[in-house]
């Protein structure tokens, strides 16, 4: 039996503000941010919930004494999943109209117990296009417009926290628009910044030399010694480089297929750590103070940011806002699935290797556990989620088996919109920790909701206890629910060449050249 994790909780973490701690700006007093560490945030939430002991999560090291379970006979301590087509009062859901009420029940459980609620009064976001650049993507010489965009969140209610959402939009200009766009969680950057002409380069170098000599006169002797030297040079393209081996990068595949893409930086919305909960959008709304038990966690905050980015895309004439998808891998795969589930304006999603907290069944005991999330990654979730890793508390002991919902319900919230679930293989780095089969069971069970709404699921039965994953590199791609396990690692890149044609068919998009 694993040792229990005992966390001492003290009252000093709960009461963090007083008039003496206020910061005055323009005559208005604002409470200082608590700036809690991750541990202090967790201790504060435990006190609010009356929790005295949490179980530790398993080790990802299979040689460790407390290693995660990989015995399939022990993987399902509570195999029966909550029925997504049965109302809480026991009524069976048999029509799309009845599904609306059942969907609302599932959403309420997820908001209260798992991901948290988006506050009613989140500040508005004002989008600014900072740079617009016309570029060519090599190879292929695809002409694009790249826009560097920043979303300034109104912080007038609490100026001590600043949130600027960073985003890059890239649109192909060799196809008739507007075009579909895949929003991707990641680091925004210009794909191929336009280079100055030779005449402009001469001006830049002359100006640079002049400024350098003015700053440090001794530099003139160096420039005189090397009169032909140019400090500022252009990035060159090697037209004689050997042909690329393997698939093009996903962004190039999208552009070649007539799609645009948008990269949004999750960390500019909310930090990916527990120390940041009193900053970012969560901290801004809470005026720098700790969360309440049903407040949103980081996954929900990222999904909120994606929805605000979609607000901007709806104003851009180059974008077909009815055909915007969302993509992410690993923790960003979790966020992509949460985004599609809660924001009905997104048309589709490519969800890569999401694991627990995403598409993998939470009540499964295989690899990553609920206790992994209630421990180091509790900031991803609502505070209430801590209850399901609790060993001792005022309400007793709870486990993942006590959850009123599970991952199949999250996938069902996406119905009938198309959702593509992607995994790799453990041998290449998509670890057993992710519990691939746990995700397959969830997508199988979610298919019942898709069928009810007249959409196609994976094309197999919805018996999640009997259906087994297809072989690697065999995709189930004929319905609004899609599954493919590629033979690569912890990435969804090998599945882009399957996702794009599938999404084209599902969304009714056909590339048309200008």
NULO-704169 format. One record per residue (C-alpha): x, y, z; residue number from 1. Coordinates in nm, 4 decimals. Each point is the difference from the previous one (the first is absolute). Example, Ala and Ser with C-alpha at 12.3 -4.5 7.8 and 13.67 -1.06 7.14 Angstrom:
! NULO-704169
X:Y:Z:resi
1.2300:-0.4500:0.7800:1 .
0.1370:0.3440:-0.0660:2 .
This chain:
! NULO-704169
X:Y:Z:resi
0.0000:0.0000:0.0000:1 .
0.1394:0.3415:-0.0934:2 .
0.0919:0.2384:0.2776:3 .
-0.2537:0.2768:0.0428:4 .
0.0940:0.3560:-0.0736:5 .
-0.0683:0.2097:0.3092:6 .
-0.0239:0.3692:-0.0622:7 .
-0.0272:0.2345:0.2960:8 .
-0.2424:0.2822:-0.0635:9 .
0.0153:0.3187:0.2017:10 .
-0.2548:0.2778:0.0265:11 .
0.2580:0.2620:-0.0873:12 .
-0.0320:-0.0873:-0.3697:13 .
-0.3738:0.0601:-0.0148:14 .
-0.0145:0.3591:0.1133:15 .
0.2448:0.1921:-0.2109:16 .
-0.1231:0.3556:-0.0352:17 .
-0.0522:0.2967:0.2278:18 .
-0.0240:0.3726:-0.0395:19 .
0.3671:0.0276:0.0978:20 .
0.0950:-0.2190:-0.2961:21 .
-0.1823:0.2088:-0.2595:22 .
0.1822:0.1685:-0.2874:23 .
-0.1292:0.3424:-0.1001:24 .
-0.0066:0.0972:-0.3695:25 .
-0.1515:0.3356:-0.1049:26 .
-0.1625:0.0277:0.3384:27 .
-0.1628:-0.3432:-0.0132:28 .
0.1074:-0.2758:0.2412:29 .
0.0484:-0.3496:-0.1434:30 .
0.0857:-0.3138:0.2012:31 .
0.3532:-0.1201:-0.0653:32 .
0.0270:-0.3336:-0.1860:33 .
0.0500:-0.2833:0.2453:34 .
0.2754:-0.1451:-0.2222:35 .
-0.0537:-0.3456:0.1478:36 .
0.2318:-0.2819:-0.0979:37 .
-0.1531:-0.3106:-0.1545:38 .
0.0141:-0.1781:0.3363:39 .
-0.1621:0.2925:0.1803:40 .
-0.2795:0.0102:-0.2578:41 .
-0.0614:-0.3710:0.0523:42 .
0.0091:0.0320:0.3795:43 .
-0.2431:0.2898:-0.0146:44 .
-0.2427:-0.2042:-0.2130:45 .
0.0312:-0.2999:0.2308:46 .
-0.0977:0.2175:0.2939:47 .
-0.3000:0.1378:-0.1872:48 .
-0.1149:-0.3569:-0.0774:49 .
0.0796:-0.1478:0.3406:50 .
0.2649:-0.2413:-0.1343:51 .
0.2787:-0.1192:0.2302:52 .
0.1645:-0.2739:-0.2104:53 .
0.0551:-0.0489:-0.3713:54 .
0.1219:-0.3215:-0.1565:55 .
0.3266:0.0385:-0.1930:56 .
0.0011:-0.0617:-0.3723:57 .
0.1952:-0.2933:-0.1443:58 .
0.3507:0.0338:-0.1388:59 .
0.0509:0.0001:-0.3751:60 .
0.3200:-0.1994:0.0580:61 .
-0.0967:-0.3639:-0.0444:62 .
0.2941:-0.1047:0.2199:63 .
-0.1156:0.2107:0.2961:64 .
-0.1724:-0.1740:0.2959:65 .
-0.3093:0.2197:-0.0469:66 .
-0.0073:-0.0393:-0.3782:67 .
-0.3235:0.0402:-0.1940:68 .
-0.2142:-0.3056:-0.0664:69 .
0.0383:-0.1594:-0.3434:70 .
-0.1819:-0.3238:0.0789:71 .
-0.3115:0.0004:-0.2193:72 .
-0.1814:-0.2316:0.2432:73 .
0.0179:0.2777:0.2624:74 .
-0.0749:0.2886:-0.2357:75 .
-0.3759:0.0228:0.0529:76 .
-0.0900:0.0140:0.3708:77 .
-0.3430:0.1400:-0.0942:78 .
-0.0590:-0.1064:-0.3621:79 .
-0.3567:0.1277:-0.0332:80 .
0.0014:0.3564:-0.1333:81 .
-0.2666:0.2606:0.0743:82 .
-0.2599:-0.0388:-0.2752:83 .
0.0118:0.3086:-0.2184:84 .
-0.3509:-0.0768:-0.1310:85 .
-0.1696:-0.0249:0.3406:86 .
-0.1208:0.3108:0.1810:87 .
0.0741:0.0417:0.3686:88 .
-0.3637:-0.0856:0.0763:89 .
0.0376:-0.3312:-0.1824:90 .
-0.1793:0.1006:-0.3216:91 .
0.1546:-0.1458:-0.3155:92 .
0.1049:0.2520:-0.2634:93 .
-0.1468:-0.1074:-0.3329:94 .
-0.0277:0.3197:-0.2086:95 .
0.2267:0.2905:-0.0952:96 .
-0.2332:0.2315:0.1925:97 .
0.0473:-0.2036:0.3179:98 .
0.3752:0.0066:-0.0569:99 .
0.0033:0.3784:0.0527:100 .
-0.1125:-0.0498:0.3599:101 .
0.2405:-0.2894:0.0584:102 .
0.2850:0.1989:-0.1545:103 .
-0.0707:0.2817:0.2455:104 .
0.0238:-0.2494:0.2884:105 .
0.3346:-0.1306:-0.1210:106 .
0.1346:0.3531:-0.0479:107 .
-0.1064:0.0967:0.3516:108 .
0.1821:-0.2990:0.1490:109 .
0.3136:0.0812:-0.1984:110 .
-0.0058:0.3656:0.0972:111 .
-0.0616:-0.0648:0.3682:112 .
0.2205:-0.3059:0.0561:113 .
0.2682:-0.0184:-0.2714:114 .
0.1007:0.3115:-0.1984:115 .
-0.1707:0.2838:0.1862:116 .
-0.2279:0.2803:-0.1062:117 .
0.0888:0.3001:-0.2091:118 .
-0.1022:0.3012:0.2118:119 .
-0.3045:0.1957:-0.1147:120 .
0.1848:0.3276:-0.0365:121 .
0.3335:-0.0657:-0.1700:122 .
0.1561:0.3207:-0.1374:123 .
-0.0285:0.0726:-0.3697:124 .
0.2863:-0.0569:-0.2455:125 .
0.1026:0.2652:-0.2522:126 .
0.1894:-0.1474:-0.2939:127 .
0.2809:0.1887:-0.1712:128 .
0.1738:-0.1010:-0.3237:129 .
0.3557:0.1081:0.0758:130 .
0.1728:-0.1155:-0.3208:131 .
-0.1281:-0.1138:-0.3397:132 .
0.2627:-0.1671:-0.2180:133 .
-0.0239:-0.1414:-0.3532:134 .
0.2190:-0.3086:-0.0206:135 .
0.0799:-0.3003:-0.2168:136 .
0.0199:-0.3473:0.1504:137 .
0.2770:-0.2105:-0.1540:138 .
-0.0110:-0.2642:-0.1466:139 .
-0.3112:0.0527:-0.2058:140 .
0.0238:0.3801:0.0013:141 .
-0.3406:0.0316:0.1586:142 .
-0.0832:0.3686:0.0397:143 .
-0.1421:0.0763:0.3442:144 .
-0.1057:0.2878:0.2166:145 .
0.1321:-0.0335:0.3543:146 .
-0.1524:0.2118:0.2753:147 .
0.1520:0.0442:0.3443:148 .
-0.2974:0.0650:0.2276:149 .
-0.0270:0.0873:0.3684:150 .
-0.3139:-0.0168:0.2104:151 .
0.0112:0.2596:0.2774:152 .
-0.2191:-0.1059:0.2919:153 .
-0.1651:0.2917:0.1780:154 .
0.1635:0.0135:0.3440:155 .
-0.1568:0.3252:0.1177:156 .
-0.1722:-0.1896:0.2817:157 .
0.3371:-0.1251:0.1273:158 .
0.3048:0.1716:-0.1562:159 .
0.2490:-0.2107:0.1990:160 .
-0.0424:-0.2908:-0.2445:161 .
0.0576:0.0463:-0.3725:162 .
-0.1097:-0.2541:-0.2634:163 .
0.0897:0.0308:-0.3702:164 .
-0.0944:-0.3014:-0.2140:165 .
0.2577:-0.0673:-0.2736:166 .
-0.1060:-0.1454:-0.3335:167 .
0.1208:-0.0447:-0.3590:168 .
-0.2396:-0.0430:-0.2945:169 .
0.1332:-0.1301:-0.3329:170 .
-0.2285:-0.0115:-0.3068:171 .
0.0864:-0.1368:-0.3489:172 .
-0.0617:0.2539:-0.2755:173 .
0.0055:-0.2389:-0.2989:174 .
-0.3496:-0.1359:0.0712:175 .
-0.3432:0.1557:-0.0106:176 .
-0.1098:0.0993:0.3449:177 .
-0.1176:0.0216:0.2595:178 .
0.1857:-0.3122:0.1150:179 .
-0.0321:-0.2409:0.2927:180 .
0.2499:0.0486:0.2820:181 .
0.1502:-0.2401:0.2512:182 .
0.0770:0.1701:0.3304:183 .
0.2993:-0.1633:0.1681:184 .
0.1225:0.0331:0.3580:185 .
0.3712:0.0846:-0.0203:186 .
0.2585:0.2759:-0.0463:187 .
-0.0930:0.2619:-0.2618:188 .
0.2669:0.1022:-0.2519:189 .
0.0211:0.1377:-0.3515:190 .
0.0472:-0.2963:-0.2362:191 .
0.2258:0.1758:-0.2539:192 .
0.0476:0.3716:0.0741:193 .
0.0308:0.2118:-0.3135:194 .
0.3583:0.1160:-0.0682:195 .
0.1065:0.3575:-0.0944:196 .
0.1160:0.0708:-0.3543:197 .
0.3720:0.0441:-0.0716:198 .
-0.0403:0.3782:-0.0136:199 .
-0.1781:-0.0024:0.3356:200 .
0.2708:-0.2223:0.1433:201 .
0.2638:0.2569:-0.0977:202 .
-0.1905:0.2702:0.1868:203 .
-0.0410:-0.2213:0.3048:204 .
0.3699:-0.0904:0.0090:205 .
0.1125:0.3591:-0.0481:206 .
-0.2294:0.1154:0.2794:207 .
0.1165:-0.2828:0.2239:208 .
0.3673:0.0887:-0.0520:209 .
-0.0719:0.3650:0.0693:210 .
-0.1809:-0.0791:0.3265:211 .
0.2677:-0.2446:0.1127:212 .
0.2812:0.2499:-0.0590:213 .
-0.1968:0.2728:0.1772:214 .
-0.0541:-0.2307:0.2976:215 .
0.3630:-0.1189:0.0074:216 .
0.2491:0.1962:-0.2179:217 .
0.2544:-0.2829:0.0316:218 .
-0.2249:-0.2120:-0.2236:219 .
0.0878:0.2199:-0.3003:220 .
0.3446:-0.1581:-0.0207:221 .
-0.1578:-0.3455:-0.0228:222 .
-0.2371:0.1049:-0.2793:223 .
0.2910:0.1692:-0.1842:224 .
0.1968:-0.3237:0.0285:225 .
-0.2864:-0.1971:-0.1621:226 .
-0.1578:0.2488:-0.2436:227 .
-0.2120:-0.2596:-0.1845:228 .
-0.1447:-0.1520:0.3180:229 .
-0.3771:0.0257:0.0441:230 .
-0.1169:-0.0546:0.3540:231 .
-0.3640:-0.0427:-0.1010:232 .
-0.0656:-0.2825:-0.2455:233 .
-0.3054:-0.1604:-0.1525:234 .
-0.1181:-0.3531:0.0657:235 .
0.0606:-0.1929:-0.3201:236 .
-0.1957:-0.2897:-0.1498:237 .
0.1986:-0.2882:-0.1425:238 .
-0.1762:-0.0779:-0.3284:239 .
0.2348:-0.2918:-0.0600:240 .
-0.0694:-0.1752:0.3306:241 .
-0.0847:-0.3699:-0.0383:242 .
-0.3706:-0.0865:-0.0039:243 .
-0.1624:-0.0415:0.3386:244 .
-0.0220:-0.3542:0.1319:245 .
-0.3292:-0.0853:0.1666:246 .
-0.3039:0.2140:0.0638:247 .
0.0001:0.3776:-0.0122:248 .
-0.0514:0.1775:0.3333:249 .
-0.3683:0.0166:0.1012:250 .
-0.0221:0.3750:-0.0650:251 .
0.1263:-0.0447:-0.3565:252 .
-0.2450:-0.2855:-0.0551:253 .
-0.2837:0.2253:0.1113:254 .
0.1044:0.2859:-0.2287:255 .
0.0459:-0.2353:-0.2976:256 .
-0.3523:-0.1328:0.0594:257 .
-0.1465:0.3494:-0.0027:258 .
-0.0321:0.0354:0.3787:259 .
0.1283:0.2805:0.2143:260 .
0.1339:-0.0520:0.3474:261 .
0.0061:0.2011:0.3180:262 .
0.2474:-0.0599:0.2837:263 .
-0.1010:0.1202:0.3454:264 .
0.2386:0.0045:0.2977:265 .
-0.1653:-0.1665:0.3032:266 .
0.2462:0.1534:0.2468:267 .
-0.1095:0.3499:-0.1023:268 .
-0.3501:-0.0915:0.1207:269 .
0.0888:-0.1925:0.3152:270 .
0.3325:-0.1379:0.1229:271 .
0.0500:-0.3761:-0.0208:272 .
0.0773:-0.0378:0.3703:273 .
-0.1670:0.0203:0.3373:274 .
0.2040:0.3054:0.0992:275 .
-0.1850:0.2063:-0.2607:276 .
-0.3563:-0.0461:0.1222:277 .
-0.0059:0.3443:0.1594:278 .
0.1221:0.1546:-0.3271:279 .
-0.1094:-0.0450:-0.3620:280 .
-0.3681:0.0209:-0.0887:281 .
-0.0975:-0.2032:0.3079:282 .
0.1922:0.2352:0.2286:283 .
-0.1335:0.3082:-0.1796:284 .
-0.3619:-0.1039:0.0512:285 .
0.0674:-0.1002:0.3636:286 .
0.1930:0.3242:0.0635:287 .
0.3119:-0.1948:0.0908:288 .
-0.1669:-0.2155:0.2642:289 .
-0.0350:-0.3817:0.0264:290 .
-0.2670:-0.1950:-0.1858:291 .
-0.3272:-0.1288:0.1373:292 .
-0.0722:-0.3742:-0.0382:293 .
-0.1988:0.0298:-0.3248:294 .
0.2150:0.2733:-0.1600:295 .
0.1581:-0.0809:-0.3357:296 .
0.3359:-0.1690:-0.0312:297 .
0.2687:0.0540:-0.2626:298 .
-0.1509:-0.2350:-0.2604:299 .
-0.3253:0.1936:0.0063:300 .
0.1887:0.3303:-0.0077:301 .
0.1876:-0.1084:-0.3133:302 .
-0.3286:-0.0991:-0.1616:303 .
-0.1450:0.3404:0.0902:304 .
0.2985:0.1640:-0.1706:305 .
-0.0564:-0.2092:-0.3117:306 .
-0.3633:0.1094:-0.0070:307 .
0.1056:0.3644:0.0228:308 .
0.2426:-0.0573:-0.2879:309 .
-0.2940:-0.1392:-0.1973:310 .
-0.1800:0.3291:0.0739:311 .
0.2782:0.1718:-0.1942:312 .
-0.0037:-0.2537:-0.2848:313 .
-0.3703:0.0662:-0.0459:314 .
0.0916:0.3596:-0.0931:315 .
0.2695:-0.0923:-0.2549:316 .
-0.1315:-0.0153:-0.3562:317 .
0.2737:-0.2463:-0.1028:318 .
-0.1314:-0.2624:0.2448:319 .
-0.3016:-0.2275:-0.0333:320 .
-0.0992:0.0257:0.3663:321 .
-0.2493:-0.2864:-0.0372:322 .
0.2900:-0.2323:-0.0798:323 .
0.2484:0.0686:0.2807:324 .
0.1501:-0.3019:0.1756:325 .
0.2111:-0.0351:0.3127:326 .
0.3153:-0.2129:0.0440:327 .
0.2418:-0.0936:0.2742:328 .
0.2252:-0.2791:0.1285:329 .
0.0400:-0.1355:0.3549:330 .
-0.1193:0.2638:0.2505:331 .
-0.0952:0.2153:-0.2965:332 .
-0.1883:-0.3007:-0.1364:333 .
-0.2027:0.0032:0.3215:334 .
-0.0644:0.3716:-0.0522:335 .
-0.1025:-0.0544:-0.3639:336 .
-0.2578:-0.2604:0.1022:337 .
-0.1316:0.2200:0.2812:338 .
-0.0257:0.2879:-0.2483:339 .
-0.2031:-0.1981:-0.2536:340 .
-0.2239:-0.1377:0.2752:341 .
-0.0857:0.3367:0.1572:342 .
0.0170:0.2431:-0.2953:343 .
-0.2614:-0.0949:-0.2644:344 .
0.1383:0.2430:-0.2603:345 .
0.3070:-0.2185:-0.0615:346 .
-0.0718:-0.2312:-0.2908:347 .
0.2469:-0.2831:0.0602:348 .
0.3075:-0.1074:0.1972:349 .
0.3180:-0.2013:-0.0376:350 .
0.0750:-0.1272:0.3504:351 .
0.3491:-0.1461:0.0399:352 .
0.1080:-0.2347:0.2819:353 .
-0.2096:0.1719:0.2705:354 .
0.0091:-0.2647:0.2747:355 .
-0.1673:0.0553:0.3393:356 .
-0.1956:0.3200:0.0296:357 .
-0.0695:-0.0253:-0.3731:358 .
-0.1312:-0.3016:-0.1911:359 .
0.1204:-0.2795:0.2329:360 .
-0.2469:-0.1388:0.2529:361 .
0.0719:0.1516:0.3404:362 .
-0.1207:-0.3022:0.1958:363 .
0.2451:-0.2284:-0.1785:364 .
0.3007:-0.1188:0.2032:365 .
0.2624:-0.0241:-0.2719:366 .
0.3007:0.2307:-0.0274:367 .
-0.0866:0.3542:0.0960:368 .
-0.2561:0.0091:0.2798:369 .
-0.2545:0.2412:0.1408:370 .
0.2487:0.0454:0.2847:371 .
0.2542:0.1250:-0.2550:372 .
-0.2399:0.2835:-0.0834:373 .
-0.1044:0.0752:0.3573:374 .
0.3694:0.0222:0.0874:375 .
0.2436:0.1916:-0.2189:376 .
-0.2466:0.0941:-0.2738:377 .
-0.2945:0.1064:0.2176:378 .
0.0235:0.3516:-0.1467:379 .
-0.1310:-0.1392:-0.3308:380 .
-0.3271:-0.0875:0.1692:381 .
-0.2641:0.1557:0.2236:382 .
0.0757:-0.0033:0.3714:383 .
-0.2885:-0.2441:0.0522:384 .
0.1937:-0.2590:-0.1997:385 .
0.2317:-0.0468:0.2992:386 .
-0.2804:-0.1933:0.1679:387 .
0.0587:-0.2983:-0.2284:388 .
0.3560:-0.0476:0.1243:389 .
-0.1000:0.0289:0.3649:390 .
0.0846:-0.2605:0.2630:391 .
-0.1252:0.1878:0.3078:392 .
-0.2342:0.2975:0.0288:393 .
-0.3215:0.1229:0.1539:394 .
-0.1860:-0.1887:-0.2763:395 .
0.2103:-0.3164:0.0230:396 .
0.1948:-0.1687:-0.2775:397 .
-0.0667:0.0404:-0.3732:398 .
0.1556:-0.1387:-0.3198:399 .
-0.0456:0.0383:-0.3732:400 .
-0.2822:-0.2549:0.0248:401 .
-0.2037:0.2651:0.1833:402 .
0.0080:0.2443:-0.2915:403 .
-0.3473:0.0699:-0.1441:404 .
0.1502:0.0316:-0.3511:405 .
0.2921:-0.1390:-0.1963:406 .
0.1866:0.0633:-0.3253:407 .
-0.2702:-0.1594:-0.2172:408 .
-0.2329:0.2757:0.1209:409 .
0.2516:0.2689:-0.0983:410 .
0.0242:-0.1454:-0.3516:411 .
-0.3798:-0.0260:-0.0144:412 .
-0.0266:0.3743:0.0703:413 .
0.1679:0.0521:-0.3391:414 .
-0.2735:-0.1866:-0.1889:415 .
-0.0894:0.0175:-0.2812:416 .
0.3070:0.2039:-0.0997:417 .
0.2940:-0.1991:-0.1424:418 .
0.2819:-0.0917:0.2411:419 .
0.3204:-0.1838:-0.0993:420 .
0.1860:-0.1764:0.2834:421 .
0.3697:-0.0645:-0.0698:422 .
0.2610:-0.2071:0.1834:423 .
0.3482:-0.1356:-0.0682:424 .
0.1648:-0.3105:0.1432:425 .
0.1956:-0.0556:0.3230:426 .
0.3038:-0.1329:-0.1875:427 .
0.0488:0.3442:-0.1563:428 .
-0.0779:0.2061:0.3105:429 .
-0.3800:0.0179:0.0228:430 .
0.0215:-0.1662:0.3386:431 .
-0.2190:-0.2717:0.1500:432 .
-0.0567:0.2633:0.2698:433 .
-0.2608:0.1564:-0.2314:434 .
-0.2216:-0.3123:0.0020:435 .
-0.0849:-0.0163:-0.3703:436 .
-0.2603:-0.2674:0.0615:437 .
-0.1679:0.2211:0.2593:438 .
-0.0521:0.2630:-0.2690:439 .
-0.1247:-0.2567:-0.2492:440 .
-0.2568:-0.1258:0.2508:441 .
-0.1153:0.3581:0.0544:442 .
-0.0438:0.0798:-0.3693:443 .
-0.1850:-0.3293:-0.0501:444 .
-0.2427:0.0848:0.2818:445 .
-0.0467:0.3581:-0.1240:446 .
-0.1151:-0.1306:-0.3369:447 .
-0.3501:-0.0586:0.1376:448 .
-0.0556:0.3769:0.0206:449 .
0.1259:0.0515:-0.3546:450 .
-0.2373:-0.2654:-0.1322:451 .
-0.2914:0.1536:0.1892:452 .
0.0671:0.3318:-0.1763:453 .
0.0168:-0.1605:-0.3438:454 .
0.3792:0.0065:-0.0303:455 .
0.2343:-0.2925:-0.0572:456 .
0.2277:-0.1377:0.2690:457 .
0.3006:-0.2284:-0.0568:458 .
-0.2156:-0.2558:-0.1793:459 .
0.0245:-0.2654:0.2707:460 .
-0.2260:-0.0840:0.2927:461 .
-0.0176:0.2213:0.3071:462 .
0.0909:-0.2890:0.2294:463 .
0.3062:0.1533:0.1631:464 .
0.0730:-0.3161:0.1973:465 .
0.0362:-0.2200:-0.3079:466 .
0.1309:0.2206:-0.2806:467 .
0.3784:0.0047:-0.0425:468 .
0.2235:0.2521:-0.1680:469 .
0.0691:-0.0610:-0.3702:470 .
0.3608:-0.0703:-0.1022:471 .
0.2496:0.2853:-0.0151:472 .
-0.0304:0.2058:-0.3212:473 .
-0.3556:-0.1250:-0.0576:474 .
-0.2313:0.2979:0.0249:475 .
-0.3733:0.0069:0.0639:476 .
-0.0750:0.3110:-0.2042:477 .
-0.3443:-0.0410:-0.1520:478 .
-0.2035:0.1939:0.2519:479 .
-0.0160:0.3178:0.2033:480 .
0.1978:-0.1877:0.2646:481 .
0.3429:-0.1072:-0.1245:482 .
0.2865:-0.1977:0.1539:483 .
0.3483:-0.0740:-0.1248:484 .
0.3071:-0.1234:0.1865:485 .
0.3078:0.0745:-0.2100:486 .
0.3415:-0.1633:0.0372:487 .
0.1759:0.3154:0.1229:488 .
0.0505:0.1556:0.3412:489 .
-0.1612:0.2655:0.2184:490 .
-0.1270:0.2130:-0.2873:491 .
-0.2966:0.0178:-0.2349:492 .
0.2110:0.1073:-0.3009:493 .
-0.0140:-0.3436:-0.1739:494 .
-0.3801:0.0193:0.0013:495 .
-0.0347:0.3391:-0.1702:496 .
-0.0015:-0.1591:-0.3458:497 .
-0.3030:-0.1987:0.1152:498 .
-0.1658:0.2746:0.2027:499 .
-0.0071:0.2589:-0.2812:500 .
-0.1928:-0.2044:-0.2615:501 .
-0.2272:-0.1346:0.2757:502 .
-0.0739:0.3539:0.1212:503 .
-0.0557:0.1205:-0.3587:504 .
-0.2655:-0.2672:-0.0441:505 .
-0.1612:0.0603:0.3387:506 .
-0.0136:0.3794:-0.0479:507 .
-0.0816:-0.0072:-0.3705:508 .
0.3077:0.1961:-0.1029:509 .
0.1662:-0.0155:-0.3406:510 .
0.3106:0.2010:-0.0807:511 .
-0.0462:0.2334:-0.2968:512 .
0.2995:0.1680:-0.1598:513 .
-0.0091:0.3716:-0.0740:514 .
